[in-house]
Amino acid sequence: RRVAVALPLLQVLLRVPLFDAQECPNADGAEGCSAANGSAAALKGKTPRLVPRAPRCEVLLSDIIGVDEAKVVLKEAVVTPASMDPGLMALFGRSYEHSAVLLVGPAGLGKVAAAEAAAEAIGARVLPLLATEASSSSFCGAAREAASGGTPVVVIIESLEIDPSAALAVRRCLREVAAGGAEMLSKVFVVATLDRPLRSLGAAELAPFGFIAELHPPQETQRKEFLLRLFQKISRMDARWGSALREAEVMTLASLTSTYSFAEIELVVRRAFIRSTTADGRDPVALHHFEAILSEAPAQAAKAFNDSPKLVQTIVEEEPTKGTPKKRYDKRTKGKGDSEIKDPMDGIFGWCNFWLPEALHLPAVVWAMIIFGILAHFMARSMYQPYGQRKRGRGGGPAAGGRSNSLFGDMSAPGGEFPSFGNNLSDWKFGGGMGAGGMGAGA
């Protein structure tokens, strides 16, 4: 029985790392130690330690296919400043908090690959993060600590649309780096990616990014070059499969993928490669195989980029008292009063629903029609006589006991110039003393 109890406990102990977060036995280099520390910290409920790593890129920045706008911006914002004298960079220290790079475009174009190639070009290490990690971790301290040893660090923040508040953390980090002295200005760089339109971010969230590159889907010549390079890599492993398509068929395939990103084109080739694999090897591939896959897997990255709604960040206030519902504010209405958010009619006539149960509530427009209708009715009664009273009052004006209109009462007074404003229109005088006989009788 003791053995039966001890074996599960021993199994659990063997699975859990027994080293502390600061000790890392049996770890392969700094990256292995980082991974081990991260797992140990996760088990202890702590934030894993961030350690920059070496860049992962296969080609130079200038050899990357497409993303021409990103290559120009990265050269200006990262590659060139890293090679300049720190004293020259100190001349522009005040603008360092706006020196981050933002690469905007559909997913799968190679934005992160371009940032890693830029880091490789300057001999820097890379600290990759998601936007959610950047807003909740002390990535800036890890970057400054690594850069203090003399090696530049490029912080790559992916998917800024997931958590736009990470932009505030970027600006705060750039301020801390600028306060560290002139040597740090050419050692720490920040590059962020955005898979949504640029209008999805507000002015405050765009403030740290003084270098912005908006990328577009690859052109046909770029897609053809990407396919040829991909088939060339495959031919090193399987020469027969990689050379199955002629150049004309590759051009046709490039035209069929007009809305596809590089990652989606690679996925199409990967599926064709896997489908052609059999127990005896791989069958030759033809153009109709790719056409069948394209019909099953339409492009999604460009559609998601263009059809994405405006991001809304909801800020939840703390509850003032227990049991009180939390108040939510929309970022699009931040700074606006309630009068700008609600219909103005609700503020004027919405109080009428206060006296009624919820089932009998009416729109503010309906209440406005009812109230104005009642006011119009009383105004009409005060200005015009009812037909019955006007008929009884024909015998005379107020002197004869009849009632006259309050608006025209003085016109029918005794001695007045005009008779009663009743049905005897023939009593009116026209043309300075002319009677009812008309113009001829007055003459």
C-alpha positions as CSV (number, residue, x, y, z in Angstrom):
1,R,0.0,0.0,0.0
2,R,2.9,2.4,0.8
3,V,4.4,1.7,-2.6
4,A,1.1,2.4,-4.4
5,V,0.9,5.8,-2.7
6,A,4.6,6.7,-3.2
7,L,4.7,5.9,-7.0
8,P,2.2,8.6,-8.1
9,L,4.0,11.2,-5.8
10,L,7.3,10.3,-7.3
11,Q,5.9,10.6,-10.8
12,V,4.6,14.1,-10.1
13,L,8.0,15.1,-8.6
14,L,9.8,13.9,-11.6
15,R,7.6,16.0,-13.9
16,V,8.0,19.3,-12.0
17,P,11.3,21.1,-12.4
18,L,13.2,21.1,-9.1
19,F,15.4,24.2,-9.8
20,D,14.8,27.7,-8.8
21,A,13.9,30.5,-11.3
22,Q,17.5,31.8,-11.0
23,E,19.1,28.4,-11.4
24,C,19.1,26.6,-14.7
25,P,21.0,23.3,-14.7
26,N,20.9,21.2,-17.9
27,A,19.8,24.2,-20.0
28,D,21.3,24.7,-23.4
29,G,22.5,28.3,-23.5
30,A,20.6,31.4,-22.7
31,E,17.6,30.4,-24.7
32,G,17.3,27.1,-23.0
33,C,17.6,28.7,-19.6
34,S,14.9,31.2,-20.6
35,A,12.6,28.4,-21.5
36,A,13.2,26.5,-18.3
37,N,12.8,29.6,-16.2
38,G,9.6,30.4,-18.0
39,S,8.1,27.0,-17.3
40,A,9.2,27.2,-13.6
41,A,7.7,30.7,-13.3
42,A,4.5,29.6,-14.9
43,L,4.2,26.7,-12.3
44,K,4.8,29.2,-9.5
45,G,2.3,31.7,-10.9
46,K,5.0,34.3,-11.8
47,T,5.6,36.2,-15.0
48,P,8.2,34.4,-17.1
49,R,11.5,36.1,-17.5
50,L,12.1,37.7,-20.9
51,V,15.5,37.0,-22.6
52,P,16.4,38.3,-26.0
53,R,17.4,35.6,-28.6
54,A,19.3,35.6,-31.8
55,P,17.3,36.6,-34.9
56,R,15.8,33.9,-37.1
57,C,16.1,34.9,-40.7
58,E,17.2,33.0,-43.8
59,V,17.9,35.9,-46.2
60,L,19.2,39.4,-46.0
61,L,16.8,42.4,-45.6
62,S,17.4,43.4,-49.2
63,D,16.7,39.9,-50.5
64,I,13.2,39.6,-48.9
65,I,10.5,39.4,-51.6
66,G,7.9,42.1,-51.3
67,V,7.4,44.4,-48.3
68,D,9.4,47.2,-50.1
69,E,7.9,49.9,-47.9
70,A,8.9,48.0,-44.7
71,K,12.5,47.6,-46.0
72,V,12.8,51.3,-46.6
73,V,11.4,52.3,-43.2
74,L,13.5,49.7,-41.3
75,K,16.7,50.8,-43.0
76,E,15.9,54.4,-42.0
77,A,14.7,53.7,-38.4
78,V,16.9,50.8,-37.4
79,V,19.8,49.9,-39.6
80,T,21.2,53.4,-40.2
81,P,20.8,54.8,-36.6
82,A,22.5,51.6,-35.2
83,S,25.7,52.4,-37.2
84,M,25.8,56.1,-36.2
85,D,27.8,57.7,-33.4
86,P,25.9,57.8,-30.2
87,G,26.8,61.5,-29.8
88,L,25.0,62.3,-33.0
89,M,21.9,60.4,-31.9
90,A,21.9,62.4,-28.6
91,L,21.2,65.5,-30.6
92,F,17.8,64.1,-31.3
93,G,17.1,62.6,-27.9
94,R,13.8,64.5,-27.4
95,S,12.2,62.8,-30.3
96,Y,13.4,59.3,-29.3
97,E,10.0,58.5,-27.7
98,H,8.5,58.7,-31.2
99,S,11.1,56.5,-32.9
100,A,9.2,53.2,-32.9
101,V,8.4,51.5,-36.2
102,L,4.8,50.3,-37.1
103,L,4.4,47.8,-40.0
104,V,0.7,47.8,-41.2
105,G,-0.7,45.2,-43.6
106,P,-2.5,41.9,-43.9
107,A,-1.1,38.9,-42.1
108,G,1.3,36.7,-43.9
109,L,3.3,39.3,-45.9
110,G,6.5,38.9,-43.9
111,K,6.4,41.9,-41.5
112,V,8.1,40.0,-38.7
113,A,10.6,38.4,-41.1
114,A,11.6,41.9,-42.2
115,A,12.1,43.0,-38.6
116,E,14.2,40.0,-37.8
117,A,16.3,40.6,-41.0
118,A,16.9,44.2,-39.9
119,A,18.0,42.9,-36.5
120,E,20.4,40.5,-38.2
121,A,21.8,43.4,-40.3
122,I,22.9,45.3,-37.2
123,G,24.0,42.3,-35.2
124,A,21.3,42.7,-32.7
125,R,19.3,40.3,-30.6
126,V,15.5,40.0,-30.8
127,L,12.9,40.2,-28.1
128,P,9.6,38.9,-29.6
129,L,6.3,39.7,-27.8
130,L,2.6,39.7,-28.4
131,A,0.8,43.0,-27.7
132,T,-0.9,41.5,-24.6
133,E,2.5,40.6,-23.2
134,A,4.0,44.0,-23.9
135,S,1.2,45.8,-22.0
136,S,1.5,43.5,-19.0
137,S,5.2,42.7,-18.7
138,S,8.4,44.5,-18.0
139,F,9.9,43.9,-21.4
140,C,11.6,47.3,-21.4
141,G,13.8,46.3,-18.4
142,A,14.9,43.1,-20.2
143,A,15.7,45.0,-23.3
144,R,17.7,47.7,-21.5
145,E,19.6,45.1,-19.5
146,A,20.6,43.2,-22.6
147,A,21.6,46.4,-24.4
148,S,23.7,47.6,-21.5
149,G,26.2,44.9,-22.5
150,G,26.8,46.6,-25.8
151,T,24.6,44.4,-28.1
152,P,21.6,46.2,-29.7
153,V,18.2,44.8,-29.0
154,V,15.2,44.9,-31.4
155,V,11.8,44.5,-29.6
156,I,9.2,43.0,-32.0
157,I,5.6,43.4,-30.8
158,E,3.2,41.4,-32.9
159,S,-0.5,42.0,-33.4
160,L,-1.0,45.4,-31.9
161,E,-4.7,45.2,-32.8
162,I,-5.2,42.7,-30.0
163,D,-4.2,45.1,-27.3
164,P,-3.7,48.7,-28.6
165,S,-2.8,49.8,-25.0
166,A,0.6,48.2,-25.7
167,A,1.4,51.4,-27.6
168,L,1.4,53.3,-24.3
169,A,3.9,50.8,-22.9
170,V,6.1,51.4,-26.0
171,R,6.2,55.1,-25.5
172,R,7.0,54.7,-21.8
173,C,9.8,52.3,-22.6
174,L,11.3,54.7,-25.2
175,R,11.3,57.4,-22.5
176,E,13.1,55.2,-20.1
177,V,15.7,54.3,-22.7
178,A,16.2,58.0,-23.6
179,A,16.8,58.7,-19.9
180,G,19.5,56.1,-19.8
181,G,22.0,58.2,-21.8
182,A,23.3,58.7,-25.3
183,E,24.7,55.2,-25.5
184,M,21.3,53.6,-25.2
185,L,19.7,55.6,-28.1
186,S,21.4,53.4,-30.7
187,K,21.0,50.2,-28.8
188,V,17.2,49.7,-28.3
189,F,14.7,49.7,-31.1
190,V,11.0,48.8,-31.2
191,V,9.1,47.4,-34.2
192,A,5.4,46.6,-34.0
193,T,3.0,45.0,-36.5
194,L,-0.6,45.7,-37.1
195,D,-2.9,43.4,-39.0
196,R,-5.7,45.9,-39.3
197,P,-6.1,49.2,-41.1
198,L,-4.2,52.1,-39.6
199,R,-7.5,53.9,-38.8
200,S,-8.2,51.3,-36.2
201,L,-5.8,53.1,-33.8
202,G,-6.3,56.5,-32.2
203,A,-3.9,59.4,-32.2
204,A,-2.6,58.6,-28.7
205,E,-1.9,55.0,-29.8
206,L,0.0,56.1,-32.9
207,A,2.1,58.7,-31.0
208,P,5.2,56.4,-30.4
209,F,5.4,55.3,-34.0
210,G,7.2,58.0,-36.0
211,F,8.0,55.5,-38.7
212,I,4.9,53.8,-40.3
213,A,4.9,51.6,-43.4
214,E,1.6,50.5,-44.9
215,L,2.1,47.3,-46.9
216,H,-0.1,45.9,-49.7
217,P,-0.7,42.4,-51.1
218,P,2.2,41.1,-53.3
219,Q,2.2,41.9,-57.0
220,E,2.1,39.2,-59.6
221,T,5.9,39.4,-60.3
222,Q,6.6,39.1,-56.6
223,R,4.3,36.1,-56.3
224,K,6.0,34.4,-59.2
225,E,9.4,35.1,-57.7
226,F,8.2,33.7,-54.3
227,L,6.9,30.5,-56.0
228,L,10.0,29.9,-58.0
229,R,12.2,30.3,-54.9
230,L,9.9,27.9,-53.0
231,F,10.0,25.3,-55.7
232,Q,13.7,25.6,-55.8
233,K,13.9,24.8,-52.1
234,I,11.7,21.8,-52.6
235,S,13.8,20.6,-55.5
236,R,16.8,20.2,-53.2
237,M,14.8,17.6,-51.3
238,D,12.7,16.2,-54.2
239,A,14.0,17.3,-57.6
240,R,11.2,15.6,-59.5
241,W,8.4,17.2,-57.6
242,G,10.1,20.7,-57.5
243,S,10.6,20.8,-61.2
244,A,7.2,19.4,-62.2
245,L,5.7,22.8,-63.1
246,R,7.0,24.7,-66.1
247,E,7.6,28.4,-65.8
248,A,4.4,29.2,-67.7
249,E,2.4,27.2,-65.3
250,V,4.1,29.0,-62.4
251,M,3.0,32.3,-63.9
252,T,-0.5,31.0,-64.2
253,L,-0.5,29.9,-60.6
254,A,0.9,33.4,-59.6
255,S,-2.1,35.1,-61.4
256,L,-4.6,32.7,-59.7
257,T,-3.3,33.8,-56.3
258,S,-3.8,37.6,-56.8
259,T,-5.4,38.1,-53.4
260,Y,-3.3,35.7,-51.5
261,S,-0.5,36.6,-49.1
262,F,2.9,34.9,-49.1
263,A,1.9,32.7,-46.2
264,E,-1.3,31.6,-47.9
265,I,0.6,30.8,-51.1
266,E,3.0,28.7,-49.1
267,L,0.1,26.9,-47.5
268,V,-1.3,26.0,-50.9
269,V,2.0,24.6,-52.1
270,R,2.3,22.7,-48.8
271,R,-1.1,21.1,-49.2
272,A,-0.3,20.1,-52.8
273,F,3.0,18.5,-51.6
274,I,1.3,16.6,-48.8
275,R,-1.5,15.4,-51.1
276,S,0.9,14.0,-53.6
277,T,2.7,11.9,-51.0
278,T,2.0,8.2,-51.1
279,A,3.4,5.1,-49.6
280,D,5.7,4.7,-52.6
281,G,6.9,8.3,-52.7
282,R,5.4,11.4,-54.2
283,D,3.4,11.6,-57.4
284,P,4.1,14.4,-59.9
285,V,2.0,17.5,-59.3
286,A,0.1,19.4,-62.0
287,L,-1.6,22.8,-62.2
288,H,-5.1,21.4,-61.7
289,H,-4.0,20.1,-58.3
290,F,-3.3,23.7,-57.2
291,E,-6.6,24.9,-58.8
292,A,-8.5,22.4,-56.7
293,I,-6.8,23.5,-53.5
294,L,-7.4,27.2,-54.3
295,S,-11.1,26.5,-54.7
296,E,-11.2,24.9,-51.3
297,A,-9.0,27.5,-49.5
298,P,-9.9,31.1,-50.6
299,A,-7.7,34.0,-49.4
300,Q,-8.6,35.2,-45.9
301,A,-5.8,37.6,-44.9
302,A,-6.7,40.5,-47.2
303,K,-10.4,40.0,-46.6
304,A,-9.9,40.1,-42.8
305,F,-7.8,43.2,-43.2
306,N,-10.3,45.2,-45.3
307,D,-13.5,44.0,-43.6
308,S,-12.4,44.4,-40.0
309,P,-14.5,46.8,-38.0
310,K,-13.1,49.7,-36.1
311,L,-11.6,48.3,-32.9
312,V,-13.3,49.4,-29.7
313,Q,-11.5,49.3,-26.5
314,T,-13.8,49.1,-23.5
315,I,-12.5,50.6,-20.3
316,V,-14.3,49.3,-17.2
317,E,-14.3,51.6,-14.1
318,E,-14.0,50.3,-10.6
319,E,-17.3,49.6,-8.8
320,P,-18.0,52.4,-6.3
321,T,-20.1,50.1,-4.1
322,K,-20.7,46.4,-3.9
323,G,-23.5,45.3,-6.1
324,T,-23.4,48.4,-8.3
325,P,-23.0,47.5,-12.0
326,K,-19.8,48.5,-13.6
327,K,-19.8,51.5,-15.9
328,R,-18.5,51.0,-19.4
329,Y,-17.2,53.6,-21.8
330,D,-16.6,53.2,-25.5
331,K,-13.3,54.6,-26.8
332,R,-15.1,56.1,-29.8
333,T,-17.2,58.3,-27.4
334,K,-14.4,59.1,-25.0
335,G,-14.5,62.8,-24.0
336,K,-18.1,63.3,-25.2
337,G,-21.0,64.2,-22.9
338,D,-24.2,62.3,-22.5
339,S,-26.0,64.9,-24.6
340,E,-23.8,63.9,-27.6
341,I,-24.2,60.2,-27.1
342,K,-28.0,60.0,-26.6
343,D,-30.8,61.3,-28.8
344,P,-31.6,64.9,-27.7
345,M,-35.3,64.0,-27.8
346,D,-34.7,61.6,-24.9
347,G,-33.4,64.4,-22.7
348,I,-36.5,66.5,-23.3
349,F,-39.4,64.1,-23.5
350,G,-37.9,60.9,-22.0
351,W,-39.0,61.8,-18.5
352,C,-42.6,61.1,-19.5
353,N,-41.9,57.4,-19.3
354,F,-41.0,57.8,-15.7
355,W,-44.6,57.7,-14.6
356,L,-45.5,54.6,-16.6
357,P,-44.6,51.0,-16.3
358,E,-41.9,49.7,-18.6
359,A,-44.4,47.8,-20.8
360,L,-46.1,51.2,-21.6
361,H,-43.0,53.2,-22.4
362,L,-43.2,55.2,-25.6
363,P,-40.5,56.7,-27.8
364,A,-39.6,60.3,-27.1
365,V,-40.9,61.3,-30.6
366,V,-44.4,59.9,-29.8
367,W,-44.4,61.9,-26.5
368,A,-43.5,65.0,-28.4
369,M,-46.3,64.6,-30.9
370,I,-48.8,64.1,-28.0
371,I,-47.7,67.1,-26.0
372,F,-47.6,69.4,-29.0
373,G,-51.0,68.2,-30.1
374,I,-52.5,69.1,-26.8
375,L,-50.9,72.5,-26.8
376,A,-52.1,73.2,-30.3
377,H,-55.7,72.2,-29.3
378,F,-55.8,74.7,-26.4
379,M,-54.2,77.4,-28.5
380,A,-56.9,76.9,-31.1
381,R,-59.7,77.1,-28.5
382,S,-58.3,80.3,-27.1
383,M,-58.1,82.0,-30.5
384,Y,-61.2,80.9,-32.4
385,Q,-64.8,80.7,-31.2
386,P,-66.7,77.4,-31.4
387,Y,-69.4,77.5,-34.1
388,G,-72.3,77.4,-31.6
389,Q,-71.1,80.4,-29.6
390,R,-70.4,82.4,-32.7
391,K,-74.0,81.8,-33.9
392,R,-75.5,83.0,-30.6
393,G,-73.3,86.1,-30.7
394,R,-74.4,87.4,-34.1
395,G,-76.8,89.9,-32.5
396,G,-74.1,92.3,-31.5
397,G,-70.7,92.7,-29.9
398,P,-70.0,92.8,-26.3
399,A,-72.3,95.7,-25.8
400,A,-75.3,93.7,-26.9
401,G,-74.5,90.8,-24.6
402,G,-72.8,88.8,-27.4
403,R,-69.3,87.3,-27.3
404,S,-66.6,88.3,-29.7
405,N,-63.3,86.9,-30.4
406,S,-60.6,88.0,-28.0
407,L,-58.2,88.5,-30.8
408,F,-60.5,90.9,-32.8
409,G,-62.6,92.2,-29.9
410,D,-61.6,95.8,-30.3
411,M,-62.6,95.9,-33.9
412,S,-66.3,95.5,-33.2
413,A,-66.5,97.9,-30.3
414,P,-69.1,100.6,-30.4
415,G,-67.9,103.6,-32.3
416,G,-65.2,101.6,-34.0
417,E,-64.4,102.0,-37.6
418,F,-65.0,98.4,-38.5
419,P,-68.2,96.3,-37.9
420,S,-68.3,93.0,-36.1
421,F,-66.0,90.4,-37.6
422,G,-68.9,88.0,-38.2
423,N,-71.0,86.8,-41.2
424,N,-72.2,90.4,-42.3
425,L,-69.2,91.1,-44.5
426,S,-71.4,93.5,-46.5
427,D,-71.2,96.0,-43.6
428,W,-67.5,96.6,-44.3
429,K,-66.6,99.8,-46.0
430,F,-64.2,99.8,-48.9
431,G,-62.4,102.7,-50.6
432,G,-62.9,105.4,-47.9
433,G,-66.7,105.3,-47.3
434,M,-68.0,103.1,-50.0
435,G,-70.8,100.9,-48.8
436,A,-72.0,97.5,-49.7
437,G,-73.2,98.7,-53.0
438,G,-69.7,98.5,-54.4
439,M,-67.6,101.0,-56.1
440,G,-70.4,102.3,-58.3
441,A,-72.7,103.2,-55.3
442,G,-69.8,105.0,-53.5
443,A,-69.3,107.1,-56.6
